[in-house]
Amino acid sequence: MTDKKKRVGILISGRGSNMMSLIAAARDPAYPAAIVCVLSNRPDAEGLRKAESAGIKARAIDHARFKNRAEFEAELDEALHEAGVELVACAGFMRLMTPGFIERWRDRMLNIHPSLLPAFPGLNTHERALAAGVRVTGCTVHVVRAEMDDGPIVAQAAVPVVDGDTAESLAARVLEAEHKLYPHALALFVSGRVQIAGEKVRGPQVSINQEKALFSPPLKGP
Ligand code: GRF
C-alpha cells in the first residue's frame, strides 16, 4: 500500500507549521501521499527539528554555502532524487527559484500562499490585505510556475477579515485555514482527482466544504 502513495518532499525555511499539517495528514493510512523528506535552505529552521521529532528525514541545505542559485538547486535536486521524491510541496520556502528548477519540477511542485491569489502575491500579505480594506482574504494552494505566487490554483479557502484585526490576528486566522487546506489540496492533486488543463486546475471532484457564500460582515448579527 505504501508504494502506491505519492512520495512527497517538503521544502521549508522556517517554523514549519504547514509542513506539520501535511505530516499529520499523511499518517492516515488512507492518505494518498507519504512525506519522505524535509529540506530547508536555512539550517536554523525550527521546522527541521519538528520534522525529525516526527520521524521524517530532515536536512538543511544552506543556500549561503553556494556560489549561485543554480548550484544550490542542483544540490536540492540531488537530495530530492535520492529520497525518491515525486512531488515537491513548498511550505514557507523563502527562496526564489530559477526557471530551470521550476521547469524540472513542472506540474510536480505545489506551494501555499496566505492570500486569495491572484490578490496579494509576495511578502507582507496580511498587512497589504488590511491596507486595502478587503473584508475577505484567505489562502491558496497552487502549482508552481516561473512567476512568484503564480500558477494553476488547486484549492482556496476564504477567511473573513474582522474589525480590529492586526496583521498578526489575521495571519493566525488564515494559518488555521492553511493547515486544513494544504493536506486537502495535496490529496486532491496526488490522487489525480484534479488535473491541470489549459493552466487551470479542473476536476469534477473538487470539493468545497461549504457551498454557500461567505459574507463578511455576516448577514445576520451575532
Ligand atoms: C505560511 O503562511 C505560508 O502560507 C507562507 O509562509 C508561511 C509559512 O508558515 N508561504 P509555516 O512555516 O508553514 O508555519
Residues whose N, C-alpha, C, O or C-beta is under 5 A from the ligand:
A	BS01	GRF	G14 R15 G16 S17 N18 M19 A91 G92 I112 H113 P114
